[in-house]
Amino acid sequence: MRSCIKVSAMWGACVNTNRLVKRGVGFLFVVTVLLVFSDGASVGGEELSPPPTPRRSTMMQVGEELEYKVTYSFFNLGTIRFRITDRYEKNGRPMYRAVAWIDSNPSLPFVDLHIRFVSEIDEEMYSHSWVADDSTKSEILSRVFSFDYENKRVLVENARKKAGGNRVVERVDTFAITDRLQDGLSLFFYAREHVRQKKDVVVPTFIDKKQVNTNISFMNKIMEEEVDAVEYPIEVVHFDGRMDYEGVFGLTGYFQGWFSNDEARIPIVARMKVLLGSVKIQLQKWNRNGWQPPRYQGRG
């Protein structure tokens, strides 16, 4: 007999209890990395209009790879990896393709989580498409967002591919939007682009089936932070914020991020409150041409 629990989650309203543990760990990964490392799109929202000619970002570097360790209390939950794979033109606009992989710690019992995100991001760090693939040994569940800003809508495609079979599109829905938006992965890069500013922002974001907001406070506060992979204190910029919508499994809350205080603006540490404490993400490996974490120099 199939047991089902109703939750507010991107993968549907009904979750098989046999996969509940997996989804719980998945929540800690997904919500923390996609909303803790988040700036946003615009102050108070931005009506759709022809975008200005963007300047080329000094932060985005094709070939950059970052790897993070995700922990909860004393438990190592797994890793998150990011890569900027290429830069190209689409409909006359420069675009970046970014990929993120979320993998659970193989030593965790009853958990085998493998999720891939792919985003197309323009020079202003707005999303133009987003793909999420959740893989198991038996199938791959996919969700695709295609942002049609000219017609103020987003197309959401749900698909499934059984092992050894063909990809089958199960449903396509259309939702109205009012702003240029962020997806979870593009938020990661928009945060880096703007983290050294000093302002409060309201972030238009598309989550599940609706446009929502995340509130971020950029303080341009210079601090020091330490991680296991670096032998000296790192100079970072701190920000925090709060979600004003219900996330996966109904959890919402306060989050913080610490990014390197340099042109790369690489996330060093992030924390997010959950029901019984906080999840921590820390940088453990990197590959970026000419970059090393900036040493904290102290502030008088």
VENRA-V568154 format. One record per residue. RES is the residue in one letter. SS is DSSP state (hx for helix, st for strand, lp for the rest). PSI is psi in radians with two decimals (* if undefined). NEAR is the number of other ideal C-beta (glycine too) atoms within 10 Angstrom. Layout:
BEGIN
res=RES ss=SS psi=PSI near=NEAR
res=RES ss=SS psi=PSI near=NEAR
END
This chain:
BEGIN
res=M ss=lp psi=2.29 near=2
res=R ss=lp psi=2.21 near=7
res=S ss=lp psi=2.41 near=9
res=C ss=st psi=2.40 near=10
res=I ss=st psi=2.35 near=12
res=K ss=st psi=2.26 near=9
res=V ss=lp psi=2.87 near=17
res=S ss=lp psi=1.68 near=14
res=A ss=lp psi=2.72 near=19
res=M ss=lp psi=-0.34 near=15
res=W ss=lp psi=0.23 near=17
res=G ss=lp psi=2.99 near=11
res=A ss=lp psi=-0.18 near=10
res=C ss=st psi=2.12 near=11
res=V ss=st psi=2.24 near=19
res=N ss=st psi=2.25 near=12
res=T ss=hx psi=-0.39 near=11
res=N ss=hx psi=-0.36 near=10
res=R ss=hx psi=0.16 near=15
res=L ss=hx psi=-0.69 near=14
res=V ss=hx psi=-0.77 near=14
res=K ss=hx psi=-0.79 near=19
res=R ss=hx psi=-0.60 near=21
res=G ss=hx psi=-0.80 near=15
res=V ss=hx psi=-0.68 near=22
res=G ss=hx psi=-0.66 near=25
res=F ss=hx psi=-0.81 near=19
res=L ss=hx psi=-0.70 near=25
res=F ss=hx psi=-1.05 near=22
res=V ss=hx psi=-0.89 near=23
res=V ss=hx psi=-0.74 near=22
res=T ss=hx psi=-0.92 near=25
res=V ss=hx psi=-0.59 near=26
res=L ss=hx psi=-0.29 near=23
res=L ss=hx psi=-0.40 near=27
res=V ss=hx psi=-0.79 near=27
res=F ss=lp psi=0.83 near=26
res=S ss=lp psi=2.23 near=25
res=D ss=lp psi=-2.32 near=26
res=G ss=lp psi=-2.80 near=24
res=A ss=lp psi=-0.72 near=25
res=S ss=st psi=2.80 near=18
res=V ss=lp psi=2.01 near=11
res=G ss=lp psi=0.23 near=10
res=G ss=lp psi=2.79 near=16
res=E ss=lp psi=2.06 near=15
res=E ss=st psi=2.56 near=9
res=L ss=lp psi=2.27 near=14
res=S ss=lp psi=2.88 near=8
res=P ss=lp psi=2.15 near=7
res=P ss=lp psi=2.59 near=14
res=P ss=lp psi=2.87 near=7
res=T ss=lp psi=2.05 near=7
res=P ss=lp psi=2.67 near=13
res=R ss=lp psi=2.71 near=8
res=R ss=lp psi=2.29 near=8
res=S ss=lp psi=2.35 near=19
res=T ss=lp psi=-0.21 near=10
res=M ss=lp psi=-0.67 near=17
res=M ss=lp psi=2.18 near=19
res=Q ss=lp psi=2.00 near=16
res=V ss=lp psi=2.35 near=14
res=G ss=lp psi=-0.20 near=11
res=E ss=lp psi=2.37 near=19
res=E ss=st psi=2.31 near=14
res=L ss=st psi=2.45 near=20
res=E ss=st psi=2.38 near=16
res=Y ss=st psi=2.52 near=28
res=K ss=st psi=2.34 near=19
res=V ss=st psi=2.16 near=25
res=T ss=st psi=2.63 near=17
res=Y ss=st psi=1.97 near=16
res=S ss=lp psi=-2.14 near=10
res=F ss=lp psi=0.09 near=5
res=F ss=st psi=2.28 near=13
res=N ss=st psi=1.91 near=13
res=L ss=st psi=-0.52 near=25
res=G ss=st psi=-2.70 near=23
res=T ss=st psi=2.73 near=18
res=I ss=st psi=2.27 near=24
res=R ss=st psi=2.47 near=15
res=F ss=st psi=2.52 near=22
res=R ss=st psi=2.35 near=17
res=I ss=st psi=1.93 near=20
res=T ss=st psi=-0.63 near=14
res=D ss=st psi=2.93 near=11
res=R ss=st psi=2.34 near=15
res=Y ss=st psi=3.09 near=12
res=E ss=st psi=2.43 near=8
res=K ss=st psi=2.10 near=12
res=N ss=lp psi=0.67 near=7
res=G ss=lp psi=0.09 near=5
res=R ss=st psi=2.41 near=15
res=P ss=st psi=2.41 near=15
res=M ss=st psi=2.64 near=17
res=Y ss=st psi=2.51 near=21
res=R ss=st psi=2.17 near=17
res=A ss=st psi=2.52 near=22
res=V ss=st psi=2.47 near=16
res=A ss=st psi=2.46 near=21
res=W ss=st psi=2.29 near=15
res=I ss=st psi=2.11 near=24
res=D ss=st psi=2.26 near=18
res=S ss=st psi=2.74 near=21
res=N ss=lp psi=2.11 near=16
res=P ss=lp psi=-0.28 near=8
res=S ss=lp psi=-0.15 near=8
res=L ss=lp psi=2.24 near=16
res=P ss=lp psi=2.50 near=5
res=F ss=lp psi=0.22 near=10
res=V ss=lp psi=2.22 near=18
res=D ss=lp psi=1.43 near=13
res=L ss=lp psi=2.20 near=24
res=H ss=st psi=1.87 near=16
res=I ss=st psi=2.42 near=18
res=R ss=st psi=2.35 near=17
res=F ss=st psi=2.45 near=24
res=V ss=st psi=2.25 near=17
res=S ss=st psi=2.51 near=26
res=E ss=st psi=2.13 near=22
res=I ss=st psi=2.32 near=28
res=D ss=st psi=-3.10 near=18
res=E ss=lp psi=-0.38 near=18
res=E ss=lp psi=0.08 near=16
res=M ss=lp psi=0.44 near=26
res=Y ss=lp psi=2.59 near=23
res=S ss=st psi=2.49 near=27
res=H ss=st psi=-0.40 near=21
res=S ss=st psi=2.74 near=19
res=W ss=st psi=2.35 near=24
res=V ss=st psi=2.37 near=19
res=A ss=st psi=2.16 near=22
res=D ss=st psi=2.12 near=17
res=D ss=st psi=1.92 near=20
res=S ss=st psi=2.40 near=17
res=T ss=lp psi=3.11 near=13
res=K ss=lp psi=-0.43 near=7
res=S ss=lp psi=-0.40 near=8
res=E ss=st psi=2.92 near=13
res=I ss=st psi=2.11 near=17
res=L ss=st psi=2.27 near=17
res=S ss=st psi=2.56 near=20
res=R ss=st psi=2.34 near=18
res=V ss=st psi=2.23 near=17
res=F ss=st psi=2.23 near=20
res=S ss=st psi=1.95 near=17
res=F ss=st psi=2.08 near=21
res=D ss=st psi=1.48 near=12
res=Y ss=lp psi=-0.56 near=17
res=E ss=lp psi=-0.64 near=9
res=N ss=lp psi=0.21 near=11
res=K ss=lp psi=0.93 near=14
res=R ss=st psi=2.84 near=14
res=V ss=st psi=2.34 near=24
res=L ss=st psi=2.25 near=15
res=V ss=st psi=2.04 near=18
res=E ss=st psi=2.28 near=15
res=N ss=st psi=2.27 near=16
res=A ss=st psi=2.87 near=17
res=R ss=st psi=2.42 near=13
res=K ss=st psi=1.93 near=15
res=K ss=st psi=2.64 near=11
res=A ss=lp psi=2.19 near=10
res=G ss=lp psi=-0.01 near=6
res=G ss=lp psi=-3.02 near=10
res=N ss=lp psi=2.72 near=6
res=R ss=st psi=2.25 near=10
res=V ss=st psi=2.13 near=11
res=V ss=st psi=2.10 near=11
res=E ss=st psi=-0.49 near=10
res=R ss=st psi=2.52 near=9
res=V ss=st psi=2.17 near=12
res=D ss=st psi=2.72 near=10
res=T ss=st psi=2.31 near=11
res=F ss=st psi=2.47 near=15
res=A ss=st psi=2.53 near=10
res=I ss=lp psi=2.78 near=18
res=T ss=lp psi=-0.26 near=12
res=D ss=st psi=2.84 near=22
res=R ss=lp psi=2.40 near=22
res=L ss=lp psi=2.90 near=29
res=Q ss=st psi=2.54 near=31
res=D ss=lp psi=3.12 near=26
res=G ss=hx psi=-0.72 near=24
res=L ss=hx psi=-0.68 near=24
res=S ss=hx psi=-0.51 near=28
res=L ss=hx psi=-0.67 near=28
res=F ss=hx psi=-0.74 near=29
res=F ss=hx psi=-0.59 near=24
res=Y ss=hx psi=-0.63 near=24
res=A ss=hx psi=-0.81 near=26
res=R ss=hx psi=-0.64 near=22
res=E ss=hx psi=-0.53 near=18
res=H ss=hx psi=0.06 near=19
res=V ss=lp psi=-0.39 near=25
res=R ss=lp psi=0.12 near=16
res=Q ss=lp psi=2.96 near=13
res=K ss=st psi=1.79 near=11
res=K ss=st psi=2.84 near=11
res=D ss=st psi=2.39 near=12
res=V ss=st psi=2.66 near=23
res=V ss=st psi=2.17 near=18
res=V ss=st psi=1.86 near=26
res=P ss=st psi=2.16 near=22
res=T ss=st psi=2.56 near=25
res=F ss=st psi=2.01 near=21
res=I ss=st psi=2.25 near=22
res=D ss=lp psi=-1.79 near=17
res=K ss=lp psi=0.40 near=10
res=K ss=st psi=2.79 near=12
res=Q ss=st psi=2.24 near=17
res=V ss=st psi=-3.12 near=16
res=N ss=st psi=2.59 near=19
res=T ss=st psi=2.33 near=24
res=N ss=st psi=2.20 near=14
res=I ss=st psi=2.42 near=24
res=S ss=st psi=1.96 near=15
res=F ss=st psi=2.17 near=21
res=M ss=st psi=-0.14 near=15
res=N ss=st psi=0.73 near=13
res=K ss=st psi=2.03 near=14
res=I ss=st psi=2.26 near=15
res=M ss=st psi=3.13 near=15
res=E ss=st psi=2.59 near=16
res=E ss=st psi=2.61 near=20
res=E ss=lp psi=2.51 near=15
res=V ss=lp psi=2.78 near=18
res=D ss=lp psi=-0.53 near=9
res=A ss=lp psi=-0.16 near=15
res=V ss=lp psi=2.34 near=17
res=E ss=lp psi=-0.10 near=9
res=Y ss=lp psi=2.82 near=11
res=P ss=lp psi=2.43 near=17
res=I ss=st psi=2.43 near=25
res=E ss=st psi=2.15 near=21
res=V ss=st psi=2.85 near=26
res=V ss=st psi=2.28 near=23
res=H ss=st psi=2.47 near=19
res=F ss=st psi=2.89 near=24
res=D ss=st psi=3.09 near=16
res=G ss=st psi=-3.09 near=24
res=R ss=st psi=2.42 near=14
res=M ss=st psi=2.45 near=23
res=D ss=lp psi=0.42 near=12
res=Y ss=lp psi=2.91 near=15
res=E ss=lp psi=2.17 near=15
res=G ss=lp psi=-2.90 near=22
res=V ss=hx psi=2.38 near=19
res=F ss=hx psi=0.41 near=19
res=G ss=hx psi=0.21 near=11
res=L ss=lp psi=2.39 near=16
res=T ss=lp psi=2.99 near=13
res=G ss=lp psi=-2.95 near=14
res=Y ss=st psi=2.49 near=13
res=F ss=st psi=2.78 near=23
res=Q ss=st psi=2.65 near=16
res=G ss=st psi=2.61 near=27
res=W ss=st psi=1.97 near=24
res=F ss=st psi=2.66 near=24
res=S ss=st psi=2.40 near=22
res=N ss=lp psi=1.25 near=23
res=D ss=lp psi=-3.07 near=17
res=E ss=lp psi=-0.46 near=13
res=A ss=lp psi=-0.57 near=22
res=R ss=lp psi=0.87 near=20
res=I ss=lp psi=2.27 near=21
res=P ss=st psi=2.22 near=23
res=I ss=st psi=-0.84 near=25
res=V ss=st psi=2.57 near=20
res=A ss=st psi=2.60 near=26
res=R ss=st psi=2.55 near=18
res=M ss=st psi=2.36 near=23
res=K ss=st psi=2.37 near=17
res=V ss=st psi=-3.02 near=16
res=L ss=lp psi=-0.69 near=8
res=L ss=lp psi=0.65 near=7
res=G ss=st psi=-2.43 near=10
res=S ss=st psi=2.65 near=19
res=V ss=st psi=2.42 near=23
res=K ss=st psi=2.38 near=19
res=I ss=st psi=2.24 near=25
res=Q ss=st psi=2.50 near=20
res=L ss=st psi=2.30 near=23
res=Q ss=st psi=-0.39 near=15
res=K ss=st psi=2.64 near=12
res=W ss=st psi=2.68 near=18
res=N ss=st psi=1.69 near=11
res=R ss=lp psi=2.21 near=14
res=N ss=lp psi=2.09 near=9
res=G ss=lp psi=0.15 near=6
res=W ss=lp psi=2.37 near=15
res=Q ss=lp psi=2.62 near=12
res=P ss=lp psi=2.31 near=23
res=P ss=lp psi=2.32 near=18
res=R ss=st psi=2.36 near=13
res=Y ss=lp psi=2.22 near=17
res=Q ss=lp psi=-0.15 near=10
res=G ss=lp psi=2.61 near=9
res=R ss=lp psi=2.25 near=9
res=G ss=lp psi=* near=2
END
